[in-house]
Amino acid sequence: MNSNQVEGKLQDIGGKIQEGAGKLVGSKEQEAKGLKNQAEGKAQETLGDAQETIHDATK
């Protein structure tokens, strides 16, 4: 695992928590921010996956 994979996964998890907290308190703004963080985290994780694939292919 590389840093983009780890950071992306953490951001995704944090976004899920933020979305859940927003639902709990009835804040559409926090839910939206949580969803945004999840999307950004998944994108970063995908970038990390691609980097890992390239790294493995060049060995």
C-alpha positions in Angstrom: 0.0 0.0 0.0 1.2 3.5 -0.8 0.4 6.8 0.9 -2.4 7.7 -1.6 -4.2 4.4 -0.9 -4.0 4.9 2.9 -4.9 8.6 2.9 -7.8 8.0 0.4 -9.2 5.2 2.6 -9.0 7.4 5.7 -10.7 10.3 3.9 -13.4 7.9 2.7 -14.0 6.6 6.2 -14.0 10.1 7.6 -16.6 11.2 5.0 -18.8 8.3 6.0 -18.6 9.3 9.6 -19.3 13.0 8.7 -22.3 12.0 6.6 -23.7 9.8 9.4 -23.2 12.6 11.9 -25.0 15.0 9.5 -27.9 12.6 9.2 -28.0 12.2 13.0 -28.3 15.9 13.7 -30.3 16.7 10.6 -27.7 18.8 8.8 -27.9 18.5 5.1 -24.7 20.6 4.8 -22.7 18.1 6.9 -24.1 15.2 4.9 -23.1 16.8 1.6 -19.6 17.5 3.0 -19.3 13.9 4.0 -20.3 12.7 0.6 -17.8 15.0 -1.0 -15.1 13.7 1.3 -16.0 10.1 0.4 -15.8 10.9 -3.3 -12.4 12.6 -2.9 -11.1 9.8 -0.8 -12.2 7.1 -3.3 -10.5 9.1 -6.1 -7.3 9.4 -4.2 -7.4 5.7 -3.4 -8.0 4.9 -7.0 -4.9 7.0 -7.9 -2.9 5.0 -5.3 -4.2 1.8 -6.9 -3.0 2.9 -10.3 0.4 3.9 -8.9 0.7 0.5 -7.3 -0.2 -1.3 -10.5 2.4 0.8 -12.4 5.0 0.1 -9.8 4.3 -3.6 -9.9 4.4 -3.7 -13.7 7.8 -2.1 -13.8 9.5 -4.5 -11.5 
